[in-house]
Amino acid sequence: MAAVETAPLRLPARAARALVLAAVFTCAACGLVYELALVALGSYLVGNSVTQASIVLSVMVFAMGLGSLAAKPLQRRPVVAFAAVEGALALVGGLSVLTLYAAFSWLDVYVPVLVLIALAVGALIGAEIPILMTLLQRIRRQDAGSAVADLFAADYVGALVGGLAFPFLLLPHFGHIKGALLVGGVNAVAGIAVVLWLFRGHVGRAARAGLWTGMALVLAVLGATYALADRFEESSRQALYDAPIAFETRTPYQEIVITRSISLTGRPDLRLFLNGDLQFSSVDEYRYHEALVHPAMAGGPRGRVLVLGGGDGLAMREILKYPDVRSATLVELDPEMLHLAKTYKPIADLNGHSFADPRVHLVTADAFSWLRGRADRFDTVVVDMPDPDEVATAKLYSLEFYGLVRRTLAPGGRMVVQSGSPYFAPKSFWSIEKTIAAAGFATTPYHVDVPSFGDWGYVLASPSRPAPALGLDPRVVPGLRYLDDGVLTAARVFGKDVRTRDVQINTLDHPHLVDYEDQEWKDA
C-alpha cells in the first residue's frame, strides 16, 4: 500500500470520514440510476424488459469486476484517480441515455451501443470502491473490516435512494434524457468537488487546478446538453416516425405518440403509437375494431360488457351500437390514455365520444389484478391489449389470465381476444389460441385484412361447447363499413403456410409468447 500522506485535512477526522461516506452514498445512488435508466430505455424502445435488464445488469457487474482490478495502480494517487473516475462516470453516465436514443433513432444500432455503454459505466463504478477504501484509510487508520463495512453501508443505502428516486422522481418529472443528465451533474459535484475540497493538501497545485477545470468542463457539457435535450428528443423521436408528430407524452407506463398526415389515398391519417408500436390508423381502424367486437356481440347475451384494454375508445364505439347494452366497463392501466380519448379532439371524434355515454364505466387499473378481485359477471368480454412482446404484457395473454376472465363470464358469455398476425407471427397467434383453449374455452380463430397491420387475427371463445360460431346481428350490419357475413365466412380459412400448431401455451411461469414475438417480428 502507498505510504499515508501527512498533509492536513480541512475537517476533523470524524467529519471528514462522514463527508467521504456521503460522497459514497451519492455516487452509489447515481450509479444505480444509470443502470435503471438503461434498462427502462430499452424497455421503451425495443420491448422485452427481461432481456434488457439481463444484458445491462450482467454486463455492468462483469465490468465492475474489471474496473476493480484496473483500479489497483490508481490507489497510489487516490485523490486524483477518484476525481478523474467520477468525472468520466458523470460524463458517460449522464450522456448514456441520449447516446442510446441517437443510436436507435438514426443509426438503427442499439444492442452493441448498449453493451459498450454498460461496460464503460460498470468499469467506472467498479473502480470507485478500491479507491474510496484508500481514501477512507487516509483519513484515519482503521482495520479493513470496519472500513469495508462503512463503505458498503453507505453504498447500499445510496443504491436504495437512487432506485426509488428514478421511478418516482426523475422519470416522471425529468424524463429519461434530462434525468440522466441531471444525475451526471450531481455525480460530478459529489465525486469531484467534495474529494478535492477535503483532500486539497494531498494534491499538487497544478493537478488540483486541472481537476477543477475538468469538473467545470464536465458540468458545462452536461448543462449545455440539458438545455438542448428537448430539441434533441423531438428530433430523434421524429426520426422514428414517417409522419409529423402531432402529440407526444411519456407516462409512468408508456410513451404515447400521435402522428397526423395524409394517406396515399388522400385521406387524413391519424395514428397512435404506444412505445413505438402502432395501435391504429384512422384510415382503416374500423376494419380492426369491427372484426374485434361484432362477432363477440352476436349470438349471445350482451347486456353487460367488459373491455380489457382499448383505452382509445374505438372498441367501445362499436359496442355502443347495440341499444340493449345496459352497461360497458372498460379497464385501462394508463389514465393518460383515457384522458386523451376523452379530450384530444381528433381521437374523441374518431371514437364517437364513446366515453361520454352514461352506460360506460371507466376503471384505471391493471387488468390482471382487477380481475382477481371481481365477483360480478359479464356477458361479453373484449380483450384489446397491446401485443405481448414483453413479460409485463405477456401476462395478459397467459393461461392464468384467461382463467380469471372465464370466472367473470356469465352463463352463455363469450370472450374475444386480439391475437396478432397469423401471417407475420403464426407461432404467437396459435400459442394464444392454444392457451385460451387450455384455460377451458372452446375457440374459434379467425383473421381479416387490416392494411396498416397486414393480416390480423382474433380468437373468439366460449366456456361451453360447441365452439362459438362467427356471425353478425343483422340489425347492425347496415351500419358497418367493412364486416358482413361473406367476410366472416372467409375469415375462418387459414392458408397452409400459417397453420402452425407446434407451439407452447403461455403461462406466468413460462412466458413463451415473449420469445415467439421477439423472434417472429424480428424476422418479419
N, C-alpha and C positions, 0 to 999 in steps of 0.2 A: 504494500500500500504506500502511496506517496506520503511524504512527511507532512505533518499537520502544520499549516501556516499559522503564524502567531499574530498576524495583523488584527487589530481590534474590530469587533462588530459594532454596528450602530445602535444595537439594543442589548440589554442584558440577555444572558444565555437562554433563560426560560422564555422570554418574549420572542427572541429570535427563532427558537425552535417552534413556537406556536405559529409564527408567521410563515415559516417554511412549510409546516403541515397545512396551513391554509392554502398555500400555493399548490400543494399536492392535491388537496381537496378540489380546488377549482380546475386544475388541469385534468383530473380524472373525470370530472363532470363534462368537460369539453370533449375529451376523448370518446366518451360513450355517446355523446350527441352525434359526433361524426359517424360512428358505427350505425346508429339508428337512422340517421338521415340517408345513408347509402342504401340501407335495407328498404326504407319506406319509398325512396325514389324508384327503386327497381320494381316494387310492387305496383306503383302508379303507371310506370312506363311500359313494362313488359309482363306484368302479372306474375303468378306463381310465387307468392311471397315466401314459401318454404325454401324454394331453390335459391332465391335472392339472399335470404338470411343465411343459408348454409354456405354459400360462396363467400359472402362478406365475413362472417364470423370465423370460418375455418382459415381463410387466407390471412386475416388480421392476427389471429392467435399464432399462426405459424410465423408471421413476420415479426411479431413481438419477441419471439424467441431469438430470431436472427438479430433484432435490434439490441437485445440484452447482451448478446455475445459481442456485437460490434462496438458496444459502449465501453468495453474493458479498457482500451487505451485512453479513452476520453476522461477517465477518472483522475488522470494526473493534473488536469486543469478543469475541475468540475464546474466552476462558475461560468467560465467562457463556454464550455461544452453545453451546459444546460440551457444557457441563453440562446445559443445557436440552434439547439434541437427544438426548443419551444418556438423560436421564430419560424423555422421551417415547418413545424407542425401547424402553427397558426395559418401559414400561407397555404399549405397543401390541403389541410382540412377545411379551411374557410372557402377555398375555391373548388373543392371537390364536387359539390352538387352542380355548380354552374358548368364545370368541365364535362361532367357526365351528361348533363342536359344537352350541351352543344354537340357532343359526340353522337348522341342518339338522334338529334334533330337534323343535323347537317351531314354527318359522316356515316350514319347508319351502322356505327360500330359501338356496341355497348359493353358486352361482357369483357372483352380484352382490356378496355379502358378501366372498367370497374375493378378488375383484378390488379392492375398496375396501381391504381389509387389506394386500394385496400392494402397492398404490400407496403406502399410508402407510408401511409398513416400508421399501420401496425408497427413497422420498424421504428418509427419515431416515438411512438408510445412505449414500445419495449425498451428503448434507450433511456427513458426517463428514470426508471426505478433504480438501477445501479448508480446513476449519477446523483440522484437525490439521497441515496444511502450515504454516499461520501459527504455530501453537504451537511447532512444531519450530524455525522460524526465530527465534522469540523467545528460545529457549534460547541459541543461539549462531548467528552468521551463517555460513551455508554456501551454496554455489551450489545453484540449484534442482534441477539434475540429481542431485546427491548426496542432497538431501532427498527427492526423489521415489523414488529407489532404496531408501533406508532405509525409507520409509513403505510402499511396496508389498511389500518383502520381508517385513516384519512382518505385513502384511495377508494375504498369500498363505499364509504358514506358519500363521497363525491359522485361516484357512479350512480348511487341511488338518486341523488338530486338531479343529475343530468338525465337519467332515464325517465323521471317524472316530468322534468321541465320540457322535454322535447314534445310529447303529445299534447300536454295541457297548456303550454305557454308559447313555445317557439313556433310550432307548426300552425296553430290556428291564428296567431297574431302576426307572424312574420313570413310564413311560408317556407318552403324548402331552401330556396337560394338565399334569401335575406337572413333566415335563421342561421344557416351555416356561416355566413359572413360575419354576423354579429358574434357568434361564438368564437370565431377565429380572432376577432379583436380582443375579446375577454381573455382568451388563451395567451395572446401576445403580452398583454399587460401583466397578467398574473405570473406568467412564466419567465418574463424577462425583467420587467421593472422591479418587481419585488426582490428578486435574487440580486440584481445588480445594485440596488439601493442598500440592501442588507450587507452584502459582501463587497462593498465598494473598495475597501482596503486590500482585498485579495487579488485585485486586477489592476494591471498597469493602466496608466492614463490613456495611452493610445488605444489599447484594446477596449477599454471602457467606452471611449468616445465612438469607436467603431460599432460596438454593440448597441449603444443608444441610437446611433444613426440607422442601424439595421432595423431596430424596432420601429423607428419612425417611418421607414420606408414600407415595412410590412403593414403598418396601420394605414398608411396613405394608399397603398394598393387596395386593401380591403375596403377602406372608406370610399374610394372612387368607384370601385366595383359595386358597392352597395347603392351608391347614388344612381348608377346606370342599370341596376338589376331589373327594375320594372320594364325598361325598354328592351333589355336583352330577353327577358322571359316572354314578352309579347312577340318579339321577332322569332324566337326559337319555337314557340308554340305555333305560330302561324306557318312555320316551315313544315309542320307535321300535317297540315290540312290543306286540301286543294282549294277550298273556298274561303272567302274572307270570314273571320271570326266576328260574330255579332255580340256574343256574350260569353264570358268565362268566369268561373269561380272555383275555388278549391275548398271543399268542406272537410270536416274530420273523417269523412267516409270515402270521398272520391273527388276527382277533378271533373267538373261539368263544363262542357264546351258546346256552344250552339253556333253553327255557321249558316250563312244565308247567301244564296247565289241563284243563278238562272240555269235550269237544266238544259240538256241537249234538245229537249222538245219545246223549249221556250217558256216553260212554266217555272214559277218561283220554287226554289228548293230549300226548305228549312231542314237542317239536320241536327240531331242531338247525339253527342258523343259522351260516354262515361269512361274515364281513364283511357281515352283514345279509341275506344271501341264504339262503332256506330250502333245506335239504338233504333233510330228510324230516320227515314227520309219522307218529307211531306208529299213527295211525288207519288210514292207507292205504299205508304204505310197502311193504307186502307186494306190492301191485299193481306198483309200480315195479320192485322187485327180482326178482320172479318173471319179469316181462316182459324184464328185462335179461339174466338168467342162463340160464334154461332153454332158450330156442331155440338158444343157442350151444352148450349142453352136449349137445343131442340130435343124433343123426345123424352122429357122428364120434368120433374118439379123444378121450379126456378124462383120461388118466392123469396128465398134468402140466398144471396150470392156473396162469395168471398173471393177477393182478388189479392194474391200474394205477389208483391212487386207492382209493376205497372204504374209507377209514380207519375208518369207523363199524362195520365188520364185518358189515353186513347182507347185502351180496352174497356174502360168504364163507359166511354161514349157509346160503344156498341152494346153493352149490357143494358143501358138505359133505353134502348129502342123497344124493350119489352115492357108494356104497361103493367103486366102482372108481377113484375119485380117489386116486392114490398120494401126490401132493404138491401143495400150493397155496401159491404165493408171492405175497405182497402187498407192493407198493411204495408207500409213503406218504411225502410230504415232511415233514409235521409230526409229530414224535414225541409231542407232547401229545395229538394226536387218537388215536393208538394207545393211549396211556396211558388216556385216557378210555374208549375202547371196551372196555378190559380191566378197569378198576377202578371206573368210575362205574356203580353197580348198575343204574339204570334202562336204560342203553344196553346194558350187558353182558347183562342179562336179555333185552332185545329181540333182540340178535344171537345168543342162544343160547350165549353164552360161546364163540363160534366160534374166537377166537384162542387158546383153551386146547387146541384139538385138536392132537395131535402131528404131524399132516400139514401143519400151517400153518407157514410160514416168513415172518417179518415183516422187511422191509427199510426203513430210513429213508433215503430218497434222493430226489433229483429224478428223475422217471421218464425224462425225455429223456436226461439224462446217463447214467443207469443202463443204459438200453437200448444206448447206444453201445458199452459195454464188454462186452456179453454175447455168448458164443459158443454157449451151450446153447439148446435148443429146447423149445417148449411146444406142447401140443396145442390148448389153448383160451386165448384172451386176452380178458379182460373189461376194457374201458376205462370207468371210472366216475369221470370227472373233473368238477370244477366247470365251470359254463358259461364259455365263452371271451369274457368281457366286458372283458378287458384283455390286453395283449401277453404278460404272464407266463403266462397260461393258454391264450391262443390258440396258442402254440407246441405245445401238447399236442393240437391239432386240425389240425396242419399236414401238408402233403404229406411233408415230411421225417420227421416223427414216425411217420406211418403206414408210411413206407418202412422205418424201424427195426423197427417191430412185424412187418412182413412177413418181415423177415430172421430173426426169432426163432421164427416159426411152423414147426412140424414138418409133414411131408407130410400132407395131409388136414386140417390145422388150420383153425380158424375164429376170427374176431375179432368182437366186438360192441362198439359204441360208443354210449353215451348221447348223444343228439344234440339235445336241447332240444325246444321245442314247434313242431311244423309248423303250428299254428294261429296262435299269437301271434308266432312268429318264423320264418316259412316260408323267407325268404332264408337265414337262418342254418342251418336244418335241411338245405336242399338244397345249400348250399355244403359242409357237412360230408360229405354223401353223394357229391357230385361230387369232392371232394378225395380221399376214400377210393378212389373208382374210378380217379382219376388216378394213385394210388400202385400200381396194378396189381391191385386187388381186383375180384372180381365181387360186386356188392352187392345186398342185399335190404332196402329200407327198410320199416319198419312203425311203428305207433303204437297206443297204448292210452289209456284214460282213467284218470288219477290225480287224484281230486278236489282234492287240495291244490295240484297243479300245473296242472290242466287237461289238455288233450290233449298227450300227451308221446310223443316219438319216439325211435327207435333205428335203427341200421344194422347189420345182420348181414352179414359179409363173409368171403369165401374167396379165397385167392390163385390158385385154379384155377377154371375154368368147368366146368359152368354155375353160375349164381348159387345160393347155398345156399337150400334150401327151409326154410320155417318148419315146425317140428314139435316134438313133445314125446316124451320117453321115457315110454311107458305105465306104467312101474313107479313113476314119481314123481308122476304125475298125481293119484292119490288123496290125496297129501299136500299138494297145492297149494290155496290158498284162493281164487284168482281165475282162473288161467290154465287153459284147456282148448283143444281143437282148434277149437271154434267161435269162441272169442275170437281165436285166431291167424288164422283164415280172414278174419275181418273186419278184422284189423289191417293186412292188406296193401292195403286200399282207402283211397285218399285222395280227398277231395272236390275238385271242380274249383277251388274258391276257394283251395286251398293248394298246388296243383301248380305251384310257381314254379321254373322251371329256368334262367331267365336270370340266372345268378349266376356269380361268380368262384370259383376254387379258392383255398384259404387256404395261404399259404406263409410261411416265416420272413421273407422279404424283403418280401412284400406281405400283411400280416395283415388281409385284407378282413373276416374274421369280427368283428373288434372294431367296425368301422363298422356292419356289419349288426346286431349285438347291440345296440349303443348306440341306433340309430335305432328298431329294432323294439320293443324293450322300453320305450323312452321313450313310444312311441305306444300301447302295449298298455293 
